[in-house]
Amino acid sequence: MKSKDIRIDFYRGSGPGGQHRNTSETGVRITHVTTGLVAIATESRSRRLNLQRAMARLEAKLADYNRPSRSVRLPSKPTRASIKRRLDRKKQQSEKKRSRQRIKP
């Protein structure tokens, strides 16, 4: 990943953490400019740890983004045995229905 492809923003993380967290910009937002993917980390009060976490998340998102999509599965031809079973069932069903019909005088 090239440095010109990403934009790193630091901001004040919200939530618990006291005065140190409220006064220092430890939240990290990394944006991959070419794809528009964004990774955020604000868990730690350390900017360095948040930067590492956000970078790892962005790399995971990019890996998922670049993974090729699965192609659509083409249906296979039915086997001879399955065709024979299907025709046998149809024959049994037709004989059952034929036996239920009225006898014509």
Backbone bond lengths (Angstrom), bond angles and torsions (degrees), N, CA, C in turn:
res aa  C-N    CA-C-N  psi(-1)  N-CA   C-N-CA  omega(-1)  CA-C   N-CA-C  phi
1 M - - - 1.445 - - 1.532 107.82 -
2 K 1.312 116.08 128.42 1.457 121.34 -178.48 1.523 109.81 -86.36
3 S 1.334 114.84 151.20 1.465 118.76 -177.97 1.525 111.76 -69.43
4 K 1.327 118.24 -23.57 1.464 119.19 178.60 1.529 111.65 -78.95
5 D 1.337 117.48 -13.29 1.454 121.23 179.06 1.530 112.99 -84.69
6 I 1.331 117.53 -13.45 1.460 119.83 -178.20 1.523 111.37 -120.22
7 R 1.327 114.68 151.34 1.461 121.30 174.92 1.523 106.96 -124.51
8 I 1.326 116.62 126.96 1.455 121.83 -177.87 1.517 108.98 -109.14
9 D 1.325 116.21 125.78 1.459 122.25 178.21 1.526 108.10 -118.80
10 F 1.324 115.92 138.40 1.462 121.86 175.08 1.518 108.00 -112.76
11 Y 1.317 115.76 139.83 1.464 119.91 -179.92 1.515 108.89 -149.29
12 R 1.298 115.74 168.72 1.464 120.71 -179.64 1.518 109.70 -76.54
13 G 1.303 114.71 123.37 1.453 119.47 178.46 1.509 110.10 -76.51
14 S 1.320 117.29 140.41 1.458 120.54 179.12 1.518 109.46 -96.30
15 G 1.309 116.19 172.36 1.449 121.19 177.75 1.508 112.79 101.28
16 P 1.345 116.83 -168.45 1.456 120.11 -177.41 1.519 112.23 -68.57
17 G 1.317 116.69 154.61 1.458 120.35 179.07 1.515 112.36 148.68
18 G 1.294 116.84 -8.46 1.460 119.25 175.33 1.505 114.34 81.27
19 Q 1.329 114.11 -166.11 1.465 120.41 -174.99 1.523 112.30 -64.53
20 H 1.327 118.01 -36.75 1.462 119.61 -177.18 1.534 110.39 -60.27
21 R 1.316 116.33 -41.60 1.464 119.72 -178.77 1.522 111.10 -72.22
22 N 1.302 117.58 -33.62 1.463 120.52 -178.00 1.523 112.78 -75.76
23 T 1.320 118.30 -21.85 1.463 119.96 -175.10 1.522 113.04 -103.18
24 S 1.331 118.80 -17.87 1.465 120.39 -179.15 1.521 109.78 -110.10
25 E 1.317 115.39 147.94 1.455 120.75 -178.32 1.523 109.30 -89.40
26 T 1.334 115.81 89.24 1.462 119.85 -176.12 1.523 112.42 -105.54
27 G 1.306 118.85 -13.42 1.461 121.09 177.17 1.515 109.82 -71.08
28 V 1.333 116.87 139.54 1.466 121.46 -176.95 1.523 109.09 -123.90
29 R 1.327 115.75 132.55 1.459 122.53 174.03 1.522 106.99 -126.18
30 I 1.324 116.25 118.35 1.463 121.21 178.92 1.524 107.45 -110.30
31 T 1.335 115.41 126.17 1.459 121.21 -179.99 1.515 108.95 -115.09
32 H 1.331 116.28 127.40 1.461 120.92 173.90 1.528 106.08 -87.00
33 V 1.321 116.40 111.44 1.457 121.86 -168.80 1.524 111.44 -64.93
34 T 1.328 118.68 -42.32 1.461 120.72 -174.09 1.524 112.93 -69.43
35 T 1.343 118.58 -35.17 1.465 120.63 -178.89 1.521 112.78 -102.49
36 G 1.327 118.22 -21.04 1.455 121.12 -178.38 1.519 113.55 84.08
37 L 1.332 117.89 8.93 1.462 121.05 178.55 1.525 110.00 -73.72
38 V 1.334 116.37 142.58 1.459 121.16 -177.17 1.526 108.93 -127.50
39 A 1.341 115.97 136.62 1.460 121.89 175.24 1.522 107.85 -125.99
40 I 1.329 116.40 136.09 1.462 122.30 -175.71 1.524 108.94 -127.04
41 A 1.344 115.62 142.92 1.461 120.92 173.75 1.522 108.36 -143.44
42 T 1.331 116.17 125.03 1.469 121.30 177.93 1.520 111.71 -138.08
43 E 1.342 117.94 13.15 1.460 120.03 -173.44 1.523 113.18 -67.22
44 S 1.316 116.09 -41.94 1.460 120.76 -172.75 1.530 110.83 -94.23
45 R 1.333 115.67 161.50 1.466 119.49 173.13 1.513 110.49 -88.26
46 S 1.330 116.73 0.13 1.454 121.48 -179.87 1.532 109.58 -99.82
47 R 1.328 116.30 127.36 1.454 120.81 179.23 1.521 110.79 -65.50
48 R 1.314 116.91 -38.44 1.464 121.66 -178.02 1.531 110.95 -63.97
49 L 1.334 117.29 -45.01 1.463 120.34 179.00 1.530 111.22 -65.21
50 N 1.328 116.52 -41.37 1.460 119.67 178.51 1.529 111.25 -64.46
51 L 1.320 116.75 -37.21 1.463 120.43 178.22 1.523 110.52 -64.67
52 Q 1.322 117.18 -41.99 1.472 120.40 178.29 1.531 111.06 -64.38
53 R 1.326 116.51 -43.41 1.463 119.93 -179.83 1.525 111.52 -64.69
54 A 1.324 116.71 -43.37 1.462 120.10 -179.77 1.525 110.70 -65.09
55 M 1.334 116.80 -38.73 1.469 120.04 179.37 1.529 110.19 -65.59
56 A 1.330 117.30 -40.76 1.468 120.34 178.41 1.532 110.40 -63.95
57 R 1.325 116.77 -40.55 1.464 120.31 178.99 1.526 111.50 -65.49
58 L 1.329 116.07 -40.41 1.453 119.66 179.11 1.528 110.76 -65.46
59 E 1.330 117.11 -40.70 1.465 119.83 178.07 1.519 110.73 -63.07
60 A 1.331 117.45 -38.90 1.465 120.67 178.08 1.528 110.74 -65.67
61 K 1.333 116.72 -41.40 1.463 119.94 178.59 1.523 111.32 -65.18
62 L 1.339 116.74 -39.78 1.459 120.10 178.50 1.524 111.43 -66.02
63 A 1.332 117.00 -39.09 1.461 120.28 177.86 1.528 110.01 -62.62
64 D 1.331 117.03 -41.05 1.452 120.84 178.36 1.533 110.83 -68.43
65 Y 1.320 116.93 -37.37 1.458 122.50 -179.91 1.527 111.06 -65.94
66 N 1.332 116.69 -38.02 1.464 121.38 -176.32 1.528 113.08 -87.44
67 R 1.325 117.76 -5.60 1.461 120.89 179.26 1.522 108.51 -68.45
68 P 1.334 117.90 131.67 1.470 118.97 -179.52 1.520 110.63 -67.80
69 S 1.323 115.70 143.86 1.451 120.08 -179.50 1.523 109.58 -76.16
70 R 1.311 115.68 151.54 1.454 120.26 -179.90 1.515 109.09 -73.83
71 S 1.319 115.66 136.17 1.450 119.32 179.03 1.528 109.69 -76.94
72 V 1.286 115.34 160.89 1.454 120.96 -179.26 1.526 108.72 -73.04
73 R 1.305 116.15 134.13 1.453 120.94 -178.13 1.518 109.75 -75.35
74 L 1.332 115.54 130.76 1.446 120.44 176.60 1.526 108.94 -86.04
75 P 1.329 117.40 133.16 1.456 118.28 -179.58 1.519 110.92 -67.05
76 S 1.314 115.83 141.35 1.461 120.08 -179.57 1.525 109.98 -88.26
77 K 1.313 115.25 164.52 1.456 121.66 -179.70 1.532 108.85 -75.50
78 P 1.340 117.90 136.34 1.460 118.67 179.62 1.536 111.05 -67.04
79 T 1.313 115.78 148.06 1.458 120.17 -178.89 1.528 110.23 -75.26
80 R 1.324 115.53 164.13 1.463 120.17 179.57 1.520 111.27 -62.29
81 A 1.325 115.89 -39.89 1.465 119.99 -179.24 1.522 111.18 -64.35
82 S 1.326 118.04 -40.86 1.464 119.75 179.93 1.521 110.97 -68.94
83 I 1.324 117.87 -35.11 1.467 120.83 176.64 1.526 109.55 -65.04
84 K 1.341 116.19 -43.48 1.468 120.77 179.63 1.533 110.66 -62.51
85 R 1.342 117.92 -43.25 1.465 121.08 178.53 1.528 111.15 -61.66
86 R 1.312 116.02 -42.41 1.458 119.87 -179.89 1.522 111.25 -63.77
87 L 1.333 117.58 -43.29 1.459 120.87 179.97 1.530 111.44 -67.77
88 D 1.336 116.54 -36.03 1.467 119.72 177.04 1.533 110.77 -64.01
89 R 1.327 117.00 -42.81 1.470 120.42 177.87 1.525 111.06 -62.94
90 K 1.331 116.58 -40.95 1.459 119.85 178.82 1.522 111.25 -64.75
91 K 1.333 115.74 -37.86 1.457 120.14 179.40 1.527 110.30 -66.45
92 Q 1.330 117.34 -43.16 1.466 121.06 177.69 1.522 111.04 -61.86
93 Q 1.320 116.90 -42.18 1.465 121.47 -179.76 1.527 110.46 -64.54
94 S 1.325 116.92 -42.12 1.466 119.06 -179.45 1.526 111.02 -67.18
95 E 1.351 117.47 -37.29 1.468 120.36 177.27 1.529 110.75 -65.52
96 K 1.333 116.45 -38.20 1.462 120.46 178.21 1.524 110.22 -63.43
97 K 1.327 117.50 -43.98 1.465 120.96 -179.74 1.532 111.27 -68.61
98 R 1.331 116.13 -37.30 1.449 120.06 179.72 1.530 110.17 -64.78
99 S 1.329 116.69 -36.45 1.465 119.83 -179.34 1.532 111.85 -71.46
100 R 1.295 118.75 -19.29 1.463 122.42 179.79 1.530 112.48 -85.64
101 Q 1.319 117.99 -12.24 1.466 120.32 -177.44 1.521 110.29 -72.31
102 R 1.323 113.96 157.94 1.457 120.14 176.73 1.501 109.77 -71.44
103 I 1.285 113.88 148.57 1.455 119.52 176.10 1.516 106.99 -83.89
104 K 1.311 116.37 126.17 1.466 121.21 -178.38 1.535 109.10 -81.83
105 P 1.346 116.08 131.38 1.489 118.67 -179.30 1.501 113.12 -73.45
